[in-house]
Amino acid sequence: MFEKNVSLTSGSVAKGMLVFAIPIFFSNLFQQLYNAVDSLIVGNFLGGNALAAVGSSGSLIFLLTGFVNGVSLGAGVLVARHYGAKDETALRRAVHTTVALGLAAGIALSVIGVILTPQILRWMGTPDEVLVNSIVYFRVYFMGSLAVVMYNVGASILQSVGDSRSPMRYLITASILNVVLDLWFIAGLHMGVGGAALATIISQTVSALLAFRKLTLSKEAYGVRWREVRFHGPTLRAVVVQGVPSGIQNSVISIANVIVQANINAFGANAMAGCGAYSKVEGFAFLPVTCFAMALATFVSQNIGAGKLDRVRRGMRFSIVTSSLLAECVGVAMFALAPLLIAAFNQEPDVIAFGVRQARTVSLFYCLLAFSHCCAGILRGLGRPVVPMAIMLAIWCALRITYITITVHFIPQISVIFWAYPLTWTISSLLFAWYLTHCPMPSPGGGAQQHPA
């Protein structure tokens, strides 16, 4: 039996997508509060160097966690496919294999992150005045990375079966706890940047425990039974086929962003702090992008499993248009409000200037980012995760790195780095548009139908 979650395989496509996507939006909103609150409190209580240490954390953390989380998203596509087809045996195997993979990956990530943090930070060219704080922040964070990975695994399973509300509630709870702990550890106990990282992992642990409490108490086929958590060979291969390309996609983007961050570091601590503050604001601006991209992968996969290809096409069109329009509206607001938003993190004029400059270079191109992410979500749902991986590897990684390396050598200005993003978003959007208009839609049995768009 399958309990009543949001129906993605029947009823109004627009209503179903919105009802499912809105909780994902709020989940991502409150997840962004983790890093934003850290930066706000650190910047106002500990100063610019501490803010630079925390603000530069995003690209490195996503480099090490992005692969694991990408695999979780890919595994969620497999869960959604079996859920849409109402294949309870395959669904149980997919869920328990995904949990086993998450446990193994989380433990490995903790060890790797703690050991390699100093070397990676030095390779990124982190300034000496920031290095000590950065090492403390990263090491404390990675000690709790098992909780980060397991929350994403639990949330991915729940969202794959149409339950996007439960992860939202858990993240709201964890975000409120994070604010309280940040203020207590930093302002009250004077624990420095390590306190900010500790507050984050404690809060993430709470959200992971809540997610798995929901899954272990569920009587449905997707409920977690710890005695069944193991690697099932054929299912593990399917998870790898679906998930590893998404993980690689996340990682190659992160590698490019780490190199971008290394180039930003060369402009000094003020540039690091200003661009770090922008990255926190940008995380909120991207929410319309990420919520529809995540919803699309589940929507497409469930309806492919249910054999409802017409709903797949309608969902694709609705989500691409809606997400792109929302992203552009947010981009216009970001362009106008950038000085106020950056100043919330730090009042130093040079820090504000760097953050505003980056915001006003890239924000009007958010619609292209939305389009690319939605197309990537569609292709994951269609069971073609290698395509977005290849495009991201070629454009968002190789081309972005090549452009920055060559251009900064001849034009040593930070704006050159900022323009790498609109340039690569434009090219990837053109490639995705071409692919979706020329490649046929797969049938539930693996054949080909007419073009999806």
N, C-alpha and C positions, 0 to 999 in steps of 0.2 A: 504494500500500500504506500501511496505517496501523499504526504500531507499537503494542505493547501498553502502554497507560497504564491508569489506573483506569477500569473499565467503569462508566459511568453509565447505560447504556441496556439493561443486562441484569443478571440476578442479583438478590440481595436489595437492596431500596431502602435499608433502614437501614444495612446493612453498606457498601454503595457510598457512601452519603452520608458516613458516619463516616470511612471510609478516605480519602475525598477531602478532607473538611473538617479532619481532624486536622492534616495538614501545613500547611493554611492558617492554622490556629490558631497553630501554632508559628512560622510565617512572620511573622504579625502580632505575636506575642509578642516576637520578636527585633527586629522593626522598631521596636516601642515602646522597646526598650532604647537605640536611638539617642538619643532625646530624654531618656529617664530618666537615662541615664548622664551626659549633658551636664549635666543639672540637679543630680544628686547631687554630681558633682565640682565644678561651679561653685559650688553653694551652700556646700560645705564648705571649699573652697580660696579662693574669691574674695568670699564674703559675700552679704548680703541684696540689695543693689542689683544686683549682677551676676546673681543668681538671678532677680530680677524681670525683668531684660532678656531672659534666656533663657526664663523661664517664660511670659512674655507672647507668645512667638513663635508658639505653635501656631495661633492663630486667623488671624494675618496670613499665615503660610506656607500654611495650608490655603486661604485666600482666593485666593492667586495660583496655587497648584498644583492646587487641588481641581477646577477646571474641566477642566484637561488630563487629570488622572487619571480624572475621571468619563467623559470621552470615551473613554479607554482601556478602561474597564470596559464601556461600551456597545459599543465595537468588538469586545470579547471575546465578547459575546453573539452577534454576527454570525459570528465565527469558529467558535464552538461550534455554531451552527445548521448551517453548511456541513459541519462535521466530523461531526455526527450524521447528516446526510444523505449523507455520503461523496461530496460533490461537490468533487473535487480542484481543478478549475479555479477555481471560485468561492472555494475556501479559500485558494489561493495569492494570488489578487488581494486578498482581504480582509487577509491577513497583510502583504503588501508595501505596501498603501495605509496600513495602520495604522502601520507603521514610518516611512513618509514623513511622515505627519502628526505623529508623535512628534518627529522630528528638527526639523521646522519650528516646532512649538510650544515645544520646549525652548529653542531659540535665542531665540525671541521672549520667552519668560519670563525668561531671564537678563537681557536688555536692560531689560525693563520693571521687573523687580524691583530692579535696581541703581539705576535712575534715580528711581523713585517712592518708595523706602523712606523717606527723611526726611519727605516730605510726608504719607504715610499715617500714620506714627508720630505726627506732630504733630496730625494730624486726630483720632487716637485719644486725644489728651490725655495722652500719655506724659509723666510727670514729668521735670523737667530733670535730676534726679540719676540718672535711668535712661536718658535719651535717647541719650547718646553711645555707651554700651555696646550699646544696642539697634540703633543704626544700623550699628555695626561687625559685629554678629552677623548681621543680615539681609543686608547687602551681601555678606559672604563666602559666606553660604549660597547666595544667588541666583546668584553667579558659577558655582556648580556645579550649577545646577538642570537642565541638560541631562541629566546623569547620573541625577538623580532621576526625571525624566520617562521616560527610556529604560529604566530598570529596570522601572518600572511597566508600560510597553508590553510588554517581554519577558516579565515574569511573567504578565501578562494573557493573552498568546498561549499560553504553556505551560499555564496553568491551564484555559484554554478547551478544550484537547484532552485533558484528564484528567491532566495531569502537575502535581500540586501539590507533589511531593516536591523537585523540582529548585530552585524558588524558595526553599523552606525551607532547603535546604543552603547556598544562596548568601547568604541573610540571616544564618544562623548564623555563617558565615565573616566577613561584613562586620561583624557586631556585636562579635565578639571583637576584630577589628582596631580598631573604634571605641573600645573600652575602653582598649586599649594606647595608641592615639594621643592620646586625651583625657588620660590620665595623663602622657604624655610632653610634650604641648604645654602643658598647664596647670600641672601640678605641677613638671615638669622644666624646660621652656623659658620658663615664665612668660609665655605669649602671651595670657593673658586670654580674654575671651569669643570673640574671633576664632579662637583655637585650638580652641575647642569646635566652632565652625561648620566650620572646616577639617577637623577629624577626621571629622565627619559626611559631608562631601561626598567626601572621599577614600574612605571606606568604601563610600558609595553608588556611587561610580564602579567599585569592584571588583565589587560585586554586579551592576551593569549589564553589565560586560564578561563576567562568567561566564554570565549569562543569554543574551547574544547569541553567545557561543562555543557554547553548547548548540544554539541555533537554527541557526547557520550550518553546524555540523558534521552536523546531522540530514539524512538522506536522504529524510525523509518529505515529504508535500505541504505541510506547514506550515513547513518549513525556510526560513530566510531566505537569499536570494541577492541580494547587494547590487546586482548589475546590474539586478535586477528591481524595485528599490525606486523606486516612482513613484506618482503619483496616477492611479488608474484611475477615470474619470468616474462611471459608474454605481455602482461600489463605494464611492467616496468619498461619493456621495449617501446610500447605505445606511448607511455609518458615521456620517454626520452625523445622519441620522434617528434612529439608535439611540443614538448617543453624546452628542450635544449636550444633549438633555434631562437626561441623567445629569450632565453637566458643569454645566449650569445649576443643577440640584438641589444639587450640592456647593457651588457658588458662593453661592447664596442663603443656605444654611445658614451659610456662612462669613461672609457680610456681616452676618447677624444676630449671629454670635458676636463679630465685630469690634466691633459696637456694644455688645454685652454687656461686652466687655473694656474699652471706653472708659468705660463706667459704673463698672466695678470700679476702673479707674485713678483715678477721682475720690476714692476712699477711701484713696489713698496707696500708698507702696511696700510696706508690710507686707501690705496686701490683695492687691496684685499678686503678691507672692512666695508668699503662702499659697494663693491661688487657682491660681497657676501650678503649685505643687507638687501640689495636688489634681488638676489636669488631667493631670499625668503618671501619677498613680495611676489615674485614671479611664480612661486609655487602655488599661491592662491589664485593668481590669474589663469593658470593652466587647468584649474579644476573643471571648467566646462569641457575641456579637451579630454581629460583623463576619464571623467565619469561616463561619457558617451562611448569612448573607445573600449573601456572595460565592459560596459553593458552590451555593446555590439558583439563582442566575442562570444558572450554567453547566449545572446539572442540568436545569432546566426547558427551556433552549434546546436542548440536545442531544436531549432526548427529544421535543420538538416537531418538530425536524428529522427524527428517526427515526420519527415518527408514533405514539409510545407515550404516549397521553394519560392512561391509567390510572396509569402510573408517575409522571407529573407530579403528579397529585392526591395519591398516597401520599407522594411526596417533600415536597410542600408541608406536609401535616399533620405528618409526622415532624419536620421542621425547625423549624416554628413552635413546637411543644410543647417540643421538646428545648432550643432556644435560649432560650425564655422562662424555663423552669425553671432552667437554668444561670445565666442573668443574675440571677435573683432570689436564688439561693444566694450568688452573688458579692456582690450588694448587701447582704445581711445581714452577710456577713463584713466588707465595707467599713464598714458602720455601726459594728460593734464594734471594729474595729482602726484606725479613722481616726487617733487621736492618734499611734500608733506609726508609721503609714505616712507621715503628713505630717512628723513629726519627723525622719525619715530624710533629708529634704532640707534642713532648717534647724532649728536648736535655739531660735530666738528665740520666746518665748511668744506674742507677738502674731501672728507668722506662722503658728504652729501653730493658734492659735484661729480665724483666718479660714479656713484649709484644712479644719479639722474641722467648722466650721459649714456649709460648703458640702457636704461629704461627707454629713453627717447629714441634710441637707435633701433631697437628690436620690437617694441610693443605694437606698432601698427601692422606687423606681419604675423600676428598671432593666428589669423584665419588660416594661414598656410600650415602652421604647426598643427592646428586642429584637423585639417583635411588629411595630413599625412598620418596622424595617429589613428584616426577613424579607419582609414584604409588598412592600416596594419592590424587593427582589431578585426575587421571584416575577414581578412585573409587568414588570421589565426582561427577564426570560427569556421572558415571553409576547409580547414585542415591543410593550409598551405603556409605554414610559418616560415619556411625557407625563403619565400619571396621578400617579405619585409626585412628579414635578417640581411639578405643580400643587398637590398637597397640602402639600409642603414649603414652597413659595413662600408659600402662603396662611397656613399655621399656624406653621411653624418660623421664618419670616422676618417676614412682615407682622404677624401677631398678636403674636409675641414682642416685636418692636420697639415696637409700639403699647402693649402691656401695660407694658413697662419704662418707656417715656417718660412715660406718664401716671401710673403708680403711684408711681414714685420721686419725682416732683414733689410728691406729697402725703404720701408716707411715705418720707423719705430714709434708708432703712436697707438695708444690703447684702443682707439676707435676702430682700427683695422681688425682687432680681435673681435669686437662687438659685431661687426658686419659679417663675420663668418656664419652667424646663425640665420639671418634672413636669406643669405645666399644659398645655403644648403637646404633650408626649408623649401625654397622655390623649386630647386631641381628635383628633390624627392617627390614633391607634389605632382610635378609633371610626369615623372616615371610611374607613380601609383595610378594616376588618371589614365595613362596609356594602358597599363596592365589590366585594370578593371574593365575597360571598354573593349578589350581585344581577346580576353581569355574566357573560356566557357565556364559556366557554373557546374560544379560536380553534382551528380545525382546521389541520393542516399545509398545506392548500391555501388557507387564508385565510378559510374560512367560520366558522360558530359551532357549538359543541357545547353540552353541558349546563353548568351552573354548575360552576366549579372547586372550590368549597368549600361 
